[in-house]
Amino acid sequence: MERLEVIFDAIPNSIEGDEAEILSMLIENYENQFFPIEAPDPIEAIKIRMEEMNIKQKDLVGIIGGKRSVSEILSKKKRLTVDMIRELERVLNISASVLINKYQLSK
């Protein structure tokens, strides 16, 4: 990492540029192997985006269903459907690849 910081802005296709590229790949592989990033919980992603957009639970009524459905989804008592995922992707701009991840239902 220290060496990469020194040569980070090296000219591409130069000796240091090639070294920076190789070091970047090695660091990325190491991080992927030893520090993998877990897929985000879809419901937590929704809640975070709601906070960012200053959206309340009631604002999701009609987007993912009625009042009860919204409550059940946000409390993880019910799973998201394909239609809900499509609407959430459109309205909240959350990638469907995040929304389709599995999550533990609460009891």
N, CA, C and O atoms as a GROMACS GRO file, in nm:
protein
  428
    1MET      N    1   0.083  -0.118   0.000
    1MET     CA    2   0.000   0.000   0.000
    1MET      C    3   0.089   0.126   0.000
    1MET      O    4   0.061   0.222  -0.071
    2GLU      N    5   0.194   0.122   0.081
    2GLU     CA    6   0.282   0.239   0.087
    2GLU      C    7   0.347   0.267  -0.048
    2GLU      O    8   0.357   0.382  -0.092
    3ARG      N    9   0.390   0.161  -0.113
    3ARG     CA   10   0.454   0.179  -0.244
    3ARG      C   11   0.353   0.230  -0.346
    3ARG      O   12   0.385   0.316  -0.428
    4LEU      N   13   0.232   0.178  -0.342
    4LEU     CA   14   0.129   0.222  -0.436
    4LEU      C   15   0.098   0.370  -0.417
    4LEU      O   16   0.074   0.442  -0.514
    5GLU      N   17   0.097   0.415  -0.293
    5GLU     CA   18   0.073   0.558  -0.267
    5GLU      C   19   0.180   0.644  -0.333
    5GLU      O   20   0.151   0.754  -0.381
    6VAL      N   21   0.303   0.596  -0.334
    6VAL     CA   22   0.414   0.672  -0.392
    6VAL      C   23   0.401   0.679  -0.544
    6VAL      O   24   0.426   0.784  -0.603
    7ILE      N   25   0.362   0.570  -0.608
    7ILE     CA   26   0.362   0.564  -0.756
    7ILE      C   27   0.221   0.570  -0.815
    7ILE      O   28   0.204   0.544  -0.934
    8PHE      N   29   0.121   0.604  -0.736
    8PHE     CA   30  -0.018   0.601  -0.780
    8PHE      C   31  -0.042   0.683  -0.907
    8PHE      O   32  -0.116   0.638  -0.995
    9ASP      N   33   0.017   0.799  -0.918
    9ASP     CA   34  -0.005   0.886  -1.034
    9ASP      C   35   0.099   0.868  -1.144
    9ASP      O   36   0.121   0.957  -1.225
   10ALA      N   37   0.163   0.752  -1.145
   10ALA     CA   38   0.266   0.726  -1.246
   10ALA      C   39   0.205   0.727  -1.387
   10ALA      O   40   0.086   0.700  -1.405
   11ILE      N   41   0.286   0.758  -1.482
   11ILE     CA   42   0.243   0.761  -1.622
   11ILE      C   43   0.212   0.619  -1.668
   11ILE      O   44   0.293   0.528  -1.650
   12PRO      N   45   0.093   0.600  -1.730
   12PRO     CA   46   0.058   0.465  -1.780
   12PRO      C   47   0.164   0.415  -1.879
   12PRO      O   48   0.224   0.492  -1.952
   13ASN      N   49   0.183   0.285  -1.878
   13ASN     CA   50   0.277   0.216  -1.968
   13ASN      C   51   0.423   0.253  -1.942
   13ASN      O   52   0.509   0.228  -2.026
   14SER      N   53   0.450   0.311  -1.827
   14SER     CA   54   0.589   0.332  -1.785
   14SER      C   55   0.622   0.221  -1.687
   14SER      O   56   0.534   0.144  -1.649
   15ILE      N   57   0.746   0.211  -1.645
   15ILE     CA   58   0.785   0.107  -1.549
   15ILE      C   59   0.704   0.123  -1.420
   15ILE      O   60   0.649   0.026  -1.368
   16GLU      N   61   0.698   0.248  -1.368
   16GLU     CA   62   0.622   0.271  -1.245
   16GLU      C   63   0.472   0.258  -1.269
   16GLU      O   64   0.399   0.214  -1.180
   17GLY      N   65   0.425   0.294  -1.386
   17GLY     CA   66   0.284   0.278  -1.419
   17GLY      C   67   0.243   0.131  -1.420
   17GLY      O   68   0.137   0.095  -1.368
   18ASP      N   69   0.327   0.048  -1.480
   18ASP     CA   70   0.302  -0.096  -1.481
   18ASP      C   71   0.306  -0.154  -1.341
   18ASP      O   72   0.225  -0.239  -1.304
   19GLU      N   73   0.403  -0.106  -1.262
   19GLU     CA   74   0.415  -0.152  -1.124
   19GLU      C   75   0.288  -0.114  -1.044
   19GLU      O   76   0.237  -0.194  -0.966
   20ALA      N   77   0.240   0.007  -1.065
   20ALA     CA   78   0.119   0.053  -0.995
   20ALA      C   79  -0.002  -0.034  -1.034
   20ALA      O   80  -0.084  -0.068  -0.949
   21GLU      N   81  -0.011  -0.068  -1.160
   21GLU     CA   82  -0.121  -0.152  -1.207
   21GLU      C   83  -0.116  -0.291  -1.144
   21GLU      O   84  -0.217  -0.344  -1.099
   22ILE      N   85   0.002  -0.350  -1.141
   22ILE     CA   86   0.020  -0.483  -1.081
   22ILE      C   87  -0.009  -0.478  -0.932
   22ILE      O   88  -0.078  -0.566  -0.879
   23LEU      N   89   0.043  -0.377  -0.863
   23LEU     CA   90   0.016  -0.364  -0.719
   23LEU      C   91  -0.133  -0.348  -0.692
   23LEU      O   92  -0.186  -0.405  -0.596
   24SER      N   93  -0.200  -0.271  -0.775
   24SER     CA   94  -0.346  -0.252  -0.759
   24SER      C   95  -0.420  -0.384  -0.770
   24SER      O   96  -0.510  -0.412  -0.692
   25MET      N   97  -0.382  -0.464  -0.868
   25MET     CA   98  -0.446  -0.595  -0.885
   25MET      C   99  -0.418  -0.687  -0.767
   25MET      O  100  -0.507  -0.757  -0.719
   26LEU      N  101  -0.295  -0.687  -0.720
   26LEU     CA  102  -0.258  -0.771  -0.605
   26LEU      C  103  -0.335  -0.729  -0.479
   26LEU      O  104  -0.384  -0.814  -0.405
   27ILE      N  105  -0.344  -0.600  -0.456
   27ILE     CA  106  -0.416  -0.550  -0.340
   27ILE      C  107  -0.564  -0.584  -0.349
   27ILE      O  108  -0.625  -0.626  -0.251
   28GLU      N  109  -0.621  -0.566  -0.468
   28GLU     CA  110  -0.763  -0.599  -0.488
   28GLU      C  111  -0.789  -0.748  -0.462
   28GLU      O  112  -0.886  -0.783  -0.394
   29ASN      N  113  -0.704  -0.834  -0.515
   29ASN     CA  114  -0.719  -0.978  -0.492
   29ASN      C  115  -0.707  -1.013  -0.345
   29ASN      O  116  -0.785  -1.094  -0.293
   30TYR      N  117  -0.612  -0.953  -0.277
   30TYR     CA  118  -0.592  -0.977  -0.133
   30TYR      C  119  -0.717  -0.934  -0.055
   30TYR      O  120  -0.766  -1.009   0.030
   31GLU      N  121  -0.767  -0.814  -0.084
   31GLU     CA  122  -0.886  -0.764  -0.013
   31GLU      C  123  -1.008  -0.852  -0.040
   31GLU      O  124  -1.087  -0.879   0.051
   32ASN      N  125  -1.024  -0.895  -0.164
   32ASN     CA  126  -1.138  -0.982  -0.197
   32ASN      C  127  -1.129  -1.116  -0.125
   32ASN      O  128  -1.231  -1.172  -0.084
   33GLN      N  129  -1.008  -1.167  -0.108
   33GLN     CA  130  -0.989  -1.296  -0.043
   33GLN      C  131  -1.004  -1.287   0.108
   33GLN      O  132  -1.068  -1.372   0.170
   34PHE      N  133  -0.945  -1.186   0.169
   34PHE     CA  134  -0.941  -1.180   0.315
   34PHE      C  135  -1.041  -1.082   0.378
   34PHE      O  136  -1.068  -1.091   0.498
   35PHE      N  137  -1.094  -0.991   0.301
   35PHE     CA  138  -1.190  -0.894   0.352
   35PHE      C  139  -1.306  -0.876   0.255
   35PHE      O  140  -1.332  -0.766   0.207
   36PRO      N  141  -1.378  -0.986   0.225
   36PRO     CA  142  -1.488  -0.975   0.128
   36PRO      C  143  -1.599  -0.885   0.183
   36PRO      O  144  -1.625  -0.881   0.303
   37ILE      N  145  -1.663  -0.815   0.092
   37ILE     CA  146  -1.775  -0.728   0.129
   37ILE      C  147  -1.903  -0.809   0.114
   37ILE      O  148  -1.934  -0.859   0.005
   38GLU      N  149  -1.975  -0.821   0.222
   38GLU     CA  150  -2.100  -0.895   0.221
   38GLU      C  151  -2.207  -0.818   0.144
   38GLU      O  152  -2.206  -0.695   0.139
   39ALA      N  153  -2.298  -0.891   0.083
   39ALA     CA  154  -2.410  -0.827   0.015
   39ALA      C  155  -2.495  -0.754   0.118
   39ALA      O  156  -2.521  -0.807   0.226
   40PRO      N  157  -2.537  -0.633   0.086
   40PRO     CA  158  -2.618  -0.557   0.183
   40PRO      C  159  -2.756  -0.618   0.203
   40PRO      O  160  -2.812  -0.679   0.113
   41ASP      N  161  -2.807  -0.602   0.322
   41ASP     CA  162  -2.942  -0.645   0.353
   41ASP      C  163  -3.039  -0.552   0.278
   41ASP      O  164  -3.032  -0.430   0.295
   42PRO      N  165  -3.130  -0.608   0.197
   42PRO     CA  166  -3.219  -0.524   0.117
   42PRO      C  167  -3.306  -0.429   0.201
   42PRO      O  168  -3.327  -0.314   0.162
   43ILE      N  169  -3.355  -0.476   0.313
   43ILE     CA  170  -3.443  -0.393   0.394
   43ILE      C  171  -3.363  -0.279   0.458
   43ILE      O  172  -3.412  -0.167   0.467
   44GLU      N  173  -3.242  -0.308   0.501
   44GLU     CA  174  -3.157  -0.201   0.556
   44GLU      C  175  -3.123  -0.100   0.447
   44GLU      O  176  -3.117   0.020   0.473
   45ALA      N  177  -3.100  -0.148   0.325
   45ALA     CA  178  -3.072  -0.058   0.213
   45ALA      C  179  -3.192   0.034   0.188
   45ALA      O  180  -3.175   0.153   0.162
   46ILE      N  181  -3.312  -0.021   0.196
   46ILE     CA  182  -3.434   0.059   0.178
   46ILE      C  183  -3.443   0.165   0.288
   46ILE      O  184  -3.469   0.282   0.260
   47LYS      N  185  -3.420   0.124   0.412
   47LYS     CA  186  -3.429   0.218   0.524
   47LYS      C  187  -3.325   0.329   0.513
   47LYS      O  188  -3.354   0.445   0.543
   48ILE      N  189  -3.205   0.294   0.471
   48ILE     CA  190  -3.100   0.395   0.454
   48ILE      C  191  -3.139   0.494   0.346
   48ILE      O  192  -3.125   0.615   0.363
   49ARG      N  193  -3.190   0.442   0.234
   49ARG     CA  194  -3.230   0.532   0.125
   49ARG      C  195  -3.349   0.618   0.166
   49ARG      O  196  -3.357   0.735   0.128
   50MET      N  197  -3.441   0.560   0.243
   50MET     CA  198  -3.554   0.640   0.292
   50MET      C  199  -3.504   0.757   0.375
   50MET      O  200  -3.552   0.870   0.361
   51GLU      N  201  -3.406   0.731   0.460
   51GLU     CA  202  -3.349   0.837   0.543
   51GLU      C  203  -3.280   0.942   0.457
   51GLU      O  204  -3.295   1.062   0.480
   52GLU      N  205  -3.202   0.896   0.359
   52GLU     CA  206  -3.131   0.989   0.270
   52GLU      C  207  -3.228   1.079   0.194
   52GLU      O  208  -3.200   1.197   0.172
   53MET      N  209  -3.342   1.022   0.154
   53MET     CA  210  -3.439   1.096   0.073
   53MET      C  211  -3.549   1.160   0.158
   53MET      O  212  -3.642   1.220   0.106
   54ASN      N  213  -3.536   1.147   0.290
   54ASN     CA  214  -3.635   1.200   0.383
   54ASN      C  215  -3.775   1.147   0.352
   54ASN      O  216  -3.872   1.223   0.348
   55ILE      N  217  -3.782   1.017   0.330
   55ILE     CA  218  -3.909   0.949   0.299
   55ILE      C  219  -3.954   0.875   0.424
   55ILE      O  220  -3.874   0.808   0.490
   56LYS      N  221  -4.080   0.886   0.454
   56LYS     CA  222  -4.139   0.816   0.569
   56LYS      C  223  -4.202   0.685   0.522
   56LYS      O  224  -4.225   0.665   0.402
   57GLN      N  225  -4.229   0.598   0.616
   57GLN     CA  226  -4.290   0.469   0.587
   57GLN      C  227  -4.420   0.487   0.509
   57GLN      O  228  -4.447   0.412   0.415
   58LYS      N  229  -4.500   0.586   0.547
   58LYS     CA  230  -4.628   0.609   0.480
   58LYS      C  231  -4.611   0.647   0.333
   58LYS      O  232  -4.701   0.627   0.252
   59ASP      N  233  -4.493   0.702   0.298
   59ASP     CA  234  -4.467   0.740   0.160
   59ASP      C  235  -4.448   0.620   0.068
   59ASP      O  236  -4.454   0.633  -0.054
   60LEU      N  237  -4.424   0.502   0.126
   60LEU     CA  238  -4.408   0.381   0.046
   60LEU      C  239  -4.541   0.313   0.016
   60LEU      O  240  -4.547   0.220  -0.065
   61VAL      N  241  -4.648   0.360   0.081
   61VAL     CA  242  -4.781   0.305   0.052
   61VAL      C  243  -4.813   0.337  -0.094
   61VAL      O  244  -4.800   0.451  -0.138
   62GLY      N  245  -4.854   0.236  -0.167
   62GLY     CA  246  -4.881   0.252  -0.309
   62GLY      C  247  -4.761   0.213  -0.394
   62GLY      O  248  -4.777   0.176  -0.510
   63ILE      N  249  -4.643   0.221  -0.337
   63ILE     CA  250  -4.522   0.183  -0.410
   63ILE      C  251  -4.498   0.033  -0.392
   63ILE      O  252  -4.471  -0.038  -0.488
   64ILE      N  253  -4.509  -0.014  -0.267
   64ILE     CA  254  -4.490  -0.157  -0.242
   64ILE      C  255  -4.613  -0.220  -0.180
   64ILE      O  256  -4.607  -0.332  -0.129
   65GLY      N  257  -4.724  -0.152  -0.186
   65GLY     CA  258  -4.849  -0.208  -0.134
   65GLY      C  259  -4.915  -0.116  -0.036
   65GLY      O  260  -4.883   0.002  -0.025
   66GLY      N  261  -5.010  -0.175   0.037
   66GLY     CA  262  -5.083  -0.098   0.136
   66GLY      C  263  -5.002  -0.076   0.262
   66GLY      O  264  -4.888  -0.120   0.274
   67LYS      N  265  -5.065  -0.007   0.356
   67LYS     CA  266  -5.000   0.026   0.483
   67LYS      C  267  -4.947  -0.098   0.555
   67LYS      O  268  -4.835  -0.099   0.607
   68ARG      N  269  -5.029  -0.202   0.556
   68ARG     CA  270  -4.989  -0.326   0.624
   68ARG      C  271  -4.870  -0.392   0.555
   68ARG      O  272  -4.777  -0.437   0.622
   69SER      N  273  -4.873  -0.398   0.423
   69SER     CA  274  -4.762  -0.459   0.348
   69SER      C  275  -4.631  -0.385   0.373
   69SER      O  276  -4.526  -0.446   0.392
   70VAL      N  277  -4.637  -0.252   0.372
   70VAL     CA  278  -4.517  -0.171   0.395
   70VAL      C  279  -4.461  -0.203   0.534
   70VAL      O  280  -4.340  -0.222   0.550
   71SER      N  281  -4.548  -0.208   0.633
   71SER     CA  282  -4.506  -0.239   0.769
   71SER      C  283  -4.444  -0.378   0.778
   71SER      O  284  -4.341  -0.396   0.841
   72GLU      N  285  -4.508  -0.476   0.713
   72GLU     CA  286  -4.457  -0.614   0.717
   72GLU      C  287  -4.322  -0.626   0.646
   72GLU      O  288  -4.234  -0.699   0.692
   73ILE      N  289  -4.305  -0.554   0.537
   73ILE     CA  290  -4.178  -0.558   0.464
   73ILE      C  291  -4.067  -0.495   0.548
   73ILE      O  292  -3.961  -0.554   0.566
   74LEU      N  293  -4.092  -0.375   0.601
   74LEU     CA  294  -3.989  -0.303   0.675
   74LEU      C  295  -3.956  -0.369   0.808
   74LEU      O  296  -3.848  -0.346   0.863
   75SER      N  297  -4.047  -0.450   0.860
   75SER     CA  298  -4.018  -0.523   0.984
   75SER      C  299  -3.972  -0.665   0.955
   75SER      O  300  -3.958  -0.746   1.047
   76LYS      N  301  -3.949  -0.696   0.827
   76LYS     CA  302  -3.897  -0.825   0.781
   76LYS      C  303  -3.989  -0.942   0.816
   76LYS      O  304  -3.943  -1.053   0.845
   77LYS      N  305  -4.119  -0.917   0.814
   77LYS     CA  306  -4.215  -1.024   0.836
   77LYS      C  307  -4.264  -1.082   0.704
   77LYS      O  308  -4.329  -1.186   0.701
   78LYS      N  309  -4.232  -1.014   0.596
   78LYS     CA  310  -4.277  -1.054   0.464
   78LYS      C  311  -4.164  -1.023   0.366
   78LYS      O  312  -4.090  -0.927   0.383
   79ARG      N  313  -4.152  -1.106   0.263
   79ARG     CA  314  -4.048  -1.087   0.162
   79ARG      C  315  -4.093  -0.991   0.052
   79ARG      O  316  -4.212  -0.976   0.025
   80LEU      N  317  -3.996  -0.927  -0.008
   80LEU     CA  318  -4.022  -0.842  -0.124
   80LEU      C  319  -4.063  -0.928  -0.243
   80LEU      O  320  -4.008  -1.036  -0.264
   81THR      N  321  -4.158  -0.881  -0.320
   81THR     CA  322  -4.197  -0.949  -0.444
   81THR      C  323  -4.124  -0.884  -0.561
   81THR      O  324  -4.062  -0.779  -0.546
   82VAL      N  325  -4.132  -0.948  -0.675
   82VAL     CA  326  -4.067  -0.893  -0.796
   82VAL      C  327  -4.125  -0.756  -0.828
   82VAL      O  328  -4.050  -0.664  -0.862
   83ASP      N  329  -4.256  -0.741  -0.819
   83ASP     CA  330  -4.318  -0.611  -0.848
   83ASP      C  331  -4.271  -0.504  -0.750
   83ASP      O  332  -4.246  -0.390  -0.790
   84MET      N  333  -4.260  -0.540  -0.623
   84MET     CA  334  -4.211  -0.444  -0.522
   84MET      C  335  -4.068  -0.403  -0.555
   84MET      O  336  -4.034  -0.285  -0.546
   85ILE      N  337  -3.985  -0.499  -0.592
   85ILE     CA  338  -3.846  -0.471  -0.625
   85ILE      C  339  -3.837  -0.376  -0.743
   85ILE      O  340  -3.757  -0.282  -0.741
   86ARG      N  341  -3.918  -0.398  -0.844
   86ARG     CA  342  -3.919  -0.309  -0.961
   86ARG      C  343  -3.954  -0.166  -0.921
   86ARG      O  344  -3.888  -0.071  -0.963
   87GLU      N  345  -4.057  -0.152  -0.839
   87GLU     CA  346  -4.100  -0.019  -0.797
   87GLU      C  347  -3.997   0.048  -0.707
   87GLU      O  348  -3.970   0.168  -0.722
   88LEU      N  349  -3.938  -0.027  -0.616
   88LEU     CA  350  -3.837   0.030  -0.528
   88LEU      C  351  -3.714   0.073  -0.606
   88LEU      O  352  -3.653   0.176  -0.577
   89GLU      N  353  -3.678  -0.006  -0.705
   89GLU     CA  354  -3.564   0.029  -0.790
   89GLU      C  355  -3.593   0.161  -0.862
   89GLU      O  356  -3.506   0.247  -0.872
   90ARG      N  357  -3.714   0.174  -0.913
   90ARG     CA  358  -3.753   0.294  -0.987
   90ARG      C  359  -3.763   0.417  -0.897
   90ARG      O  360  -3.709   0.523  -0.930
   91VAL      N  361  -3.831   0.403  -0.783
   91VAL     CA  362  -3.859   0.518  -0.697
   91VAL      C  363  -3.741   0.555  -0.607
   91VAL      O  364  -3.706   0.672  -0.594
   92LEU      N  365  -3.680   0.454  -0.546
   92LEU     CA  366  -3.570   0.482  -0.452
   92LEU      C  367  -3.433   0.474  -0.518
   92LEU      O  368  -3.332   0.507  -0.456
   93ASN      N  369  -3.430   0.429  -0.643
   93ASN     CA  370  -3.304   0.416  -0.717
   93ASN      C  371  -3.206   0.323  -0.645
   93ASN      O  372  -3.087   0.352  -0.634
   94ILE      N  373  -3.259   0.211  -0.597
   94ILE     CA  374  -3.176   0.107  -0.538
   94ILE      C  375  -3.168  -0.005  -0.640
   94ILE      O  376  -3.270  -0.049  -0.692
   95SER      N  377  -3.050  -0.051  -0.668
   95SER     CA  378  -3.030  -0.155  -0.767
   95SER      C  379  -3.108  -0.282  -0.730
   95SER      O  380  -3.111  -0.323  -0.615
   96ALA      N  381  -3.171  -0.342  -0.831
   96ALA     CA  382  -3.242  -0.467  -0.809
   96ALA      C  383  -3.147  -0.575  -0.758
   96ALA      O  384  -3.189  -0.665  -0.685
   97SER      N  385  -3.020  -0.567  -0.795
   97SER     CA  386  -2.923  -0.666  -0.748
   97SER      C  387  -2.905  -0.660  -0.597
   97SER      O  388  -2.868  -0.760  -0.535
   98VAL      N  389  -2.931  -0.545  -0.536
   98VAL     CA  390  -2.929  -0.533  -0.390
   98VAL      C  391  -3.060  -0.584  -0.332
   98VAL      O  392  -3.060  -0.657  -0.232
   99LEU      N  393  -3.169  -0.547  -0.395
   99LEU     CA  394  -3.302  -0.580  -0.342
   99LEU      C  395  -3.335  -0.729  -0.349
   99LEU      O  396  -3.420  -0.777  -0.273
  100ILE      N  397  -3.271  -0.803  -0.439
  100ILE     CA  398  -3.303  -0.946  -0.450
  100ILE      C  399  -3.225  -1.033  -0.352
  100ILE      O  400  -3.252  -1.153  -0.341
  101ASN      N  401  -3.129  -0.973  -0.281
  101ASN     CA  402  -3.052  -1.051  -0.184
  101ASN      C  403  -3.142  -1.108  -0.076
  101ASN      O  404  -3.240  -1.045  -0.035
  102LYS      N  405  -3.108  -1.229  -0.031
  102LYS     CA  406  -3.185  -1.295   0.074
  102LYS      C  407  -3.164  -1.224   0.207
  102LYS      O  408  -3.058  -1.169   0.233
  103TYR      N  409  -3.267  -1.228   0.289
  103TYR     CA  410  -3.256  -1.174   0.424
  103TYR      C  411  -3.341  -1.260   0.517
  103TYR      O  412  -3.436  -1.326   0.475
  104GLN      N  413  -3.303  -1.258   0.643
  104GLN     CA  414  -3.370  -1.337   0.745
  104GLN      C  415  -3.501  -1.271   0.784
  104GLN      O  416  -3.504  -1.154   0.820
  105LEU      N  417  -3.611  -1.348   0.776
  105LEU     CA  418  -3.740  -1.295   0.821
  105LEU      C  419  -3.743  -1.299   0.974
  105LEU      O  420  -3.689  -1.390   1.037
  106SER      N  421  -3.808  -1.199   1.032
  106SER     CA  422  -3.823  -1.198   1.178
  106SER      C  423  -3.947  -1.278   1.213
  106SER      O  424  -4.036  -1.300   1.131
  107LYS      N  425  -3.950  -1.322   1.337
  107LYS     CA  426  -4.063  -1.407   1.378
  107LYS      C  427  -4.168  -1.329   1.449
  107LYS      O  428  -4.270  -1.386   1.490
   0.00000   0.00000   0.00000
